[in-house]
Amino acid sequence: MGSYLNTGFEKFEESLNARLYVDKSELIDILNSNIKTPQKYICISRPRRFGKSVTANMLCAYYSKDTDSSFLFDNLKISHDGSYKTHLNQYNTIFINMQQFFSNADLNVEKMLSDIESEIKNELRQAFPHIEISDERKLNLVLSDIYNKESTENMKGFVFIIDEWDCIMREKQRDADGIKMYLDYLRALLKDQSYVALAYMTGILPIKKYGSHSALNMFKEYSMTDAGKYAPYIGFTENEVLNLCEKYKIDSNSMKKWYDGYTFENSPHLYNPNSVVCAIDENKFKSYWTQTETFESLRRYIDLNMAGLRDEVVKLIAGNEVVVNTSRFHNDMTTFETKDDVLTLLIHLGYLAIIPDSALKGVDNDRIFAVHIPNEEIRKEFRNITEENKNYPGIYALISQSLDLLDKIYEMDNDAVAQAFDLAHQDHTSILKYNDENSLSCVISLALNLASVDLYNVHRELPAGKGFADMVFLPKQGVEKPALLVELKYDKSAQTAIDQIKQKNYGRIFRDYKGEVLVVGINYDKDTKEHQCFIEKMQN
């Protein structure tokens, strides 16, 4: 077994020996269906710690020649698929961890590419001693020579597994010449080469574009904006997590709250796999993202001075959704022309998630999505990073005020609640344009969310009776606080909000709820620039 050619099964065997292992081997059957077809070029991008390297090691173990890894796969799901035996250990497999090569080359792209050529050719000489391989001949030409000279029985083509393929774009963000050299190298190595049986790349970013074109346009891409049929292999599915929770006696509701929230058409609930494993190992629900390189990336990108970006981040922190046009993203970490580019990057980094069925369908707008902060883990990261950020003044100063606000709501002190919202408004006039019901909702959401994050599950625009309730706060398990139904009005009256709740029978959403419910009507008067509040108990 080599370090780059036919690396064998040892790394994957380590994963199988781990205390926690979730079987994702059915991915292999999808890849097998693409071997030696025009669809043989596949690039799957996903965030850090979402299982990229484990998958790469599994594919190397499965495809590598000169080894027998059947004892690892015979008990996995892939063994039940018709393609299993046909492709098991049948291909000369070249594995390239770009991060490793790049680090060893001191982040010099030209040296990295030279090292790749040298190291792989050395292993090819050992595997094919009867074929002359000169140092001067390019790797793509060497591979072509081997493919053409070997018998069909012995040479079914090469499988390429490239891990961390985008590390150059992440670590040498401004080295345009180096990035272009790298992409051109990959194109020469892989595109239109008959020796390629399958090329699988994985990283965080989609493939870098120059203008409207890509140097690697032969690849079919799957990402956090469109995972397609590969969605179940991006993270842990809900059934997989429920099985783990049952096996290890872990609260599934807490697991969902902390690590769920990544949603695709074929997989409505995907969990961050690394965080799920860590939570079970440590028996503790917390954020495990600070251990990744992208933690500092979040701080850097939300601090960019893009028009409208701060407003959108505040809305996200408040628990609201924002609309993002992902179509113009340049698939790098430096080319930001609008706030949408920054927010699209945060989707690929895993800090934002697309809301189900939110794409605006059509030729020109099917890359426009509503997005939100997916779960408690990521919400903690946003809070940690914006807490002392000079571009987000006053947000977390509201926490103590918001806690007092909840107490005033419980006491049904209408005047005090109205004054608290006046203060929230004043603190945020520099952040949000406060001129409609949406802005009112955002500021009030922010004030209430900061206080209620540990007390309530919050629902917005919840179907209720004959309409949609603006905001519903349901106490979390073990919390003995009243439920809240909040209705907002702009330039009308607080009593109008209460009347709408009654007329449209919003109270039906609490028909199976046994605790106390407080109905809160809030209005903002655009002339006096003051809030009015009216609170009453819902009659069961």
Helices and strands as residue ranges (DSSP letters): H 10-17, H 27-32, E 41-45, H 52-63, H 70-73, G 77-80, H 84-87, E 92-97, H 98-104, H 109-127, H 139-149, E 158-163, H 167-171, H 176-190, E 196-203, E 209-210, E 213-214, E 220-222, G 228-233, E 236-237, H 238-248, H 252-259, E 262-264, E 267-271, H 273-282, G 289-291, H 294-302, H 309-317, E 322-325, H 339-349, E 353-354, E 368-372, H 376-386, H 398-410, H 414-428, H 437-452, E 456-464, E 467-475, E 483-490, H 494-503, G 506-510, E 517-525, E 530-537
